[in-house]
Amino acid sequence: MAALMADLSRGAFTFAPPTLPLLLRGMEIDESHAGLGLGLVDASIAALAEHIRVARIATRDGRHFSAIDLRGGRRFELVVQPRRPEA
């Protein structure tokens, strides 16, 4: 957590607090993908990405983010693929 906070303070990432319209869109995404069990956090991330027109995301949650349909029929391009667990 300390490393994340240090990166945030030096401007490595942008913090975007959720707005009511983004949370409502997140709820729509969650409801439209009810079988995935997205939850509001993942759905809100999808809503924000959709809002700022970002389709390329880094995540290991391929199960959720590869299945989300964004407005306009777009899908996310995942740049970090999940690894198989070590045996």
N, C-alpha and C positions, 0 to 999 in steps of 0.2 A: 504494500500500500504506500509506503514511503517513496518508493521509486516512481509510482504513478503520480503522486502529489508533486514530486520534484519536476517531472516532465510537464505536468499541467502548469506549474508556476513559471517554467521557462518558455511556455508557448508551444510546446510540441503537439498539443491537441487543443481542440476547441470544445468547450463545454457548452452544450445547448440544452437548457432546461426545457422540459416539455410544456407546451402551451395547451390550453383546453382543446383547441381544434386538433392538435396532434394526438392528444390522448383519445379524443373521440374517434379519430381515424384509426388509431391503434386498436380500439375496441371493435371497430368494423373488421379490421384485418383478422383479429383474434376470432371473432364470430364466424367469419367466412372460411376459416381454416380450423374449425372446431375439432376435427378429428386428430389434429396434430398436438393439441395441448400446448400451444404457444405460450400463452400467458401474456399479461399486459407489458412486461418488460421487453420481450423479444418483438412483440407486435408494435410497440412504440418506437423501437429502433427502426423497424421496417417503415413505419409511418414517417419518421424523420428523414430517413434516406430517400424515400419517395418524394418528400416535400422539397428537399434540396437537390433532387435529381442525381443522386448517387446510386449507381447500380453495382459498383465494385466494392465489396466489403471483405475485411479480413475476419474470419471466424472459424472456429472448429466445430460449430454447430451446423454442420451440413444438413442434418435431418430436417431441421426447421427452416433455415434460410433458403435452401435450394427448392423448397416446396411452395414458398410464398409467391402469389401472383400479385404484382404491383399494377397500379393503374396503367392502362395502355397495353396490358398483356405482357409487360416486361417481367423478367426474372433477375434475381441477383446473380452476379458473377462472383464466385467465391475464390479468393486468392490464397487462402490457407485451407488446405484439405485436412480432414480428420485423419489421425494415424490409427492404425490397428493397435489394440492393446498388446503389450508384450506378453508372451506366453510364460 
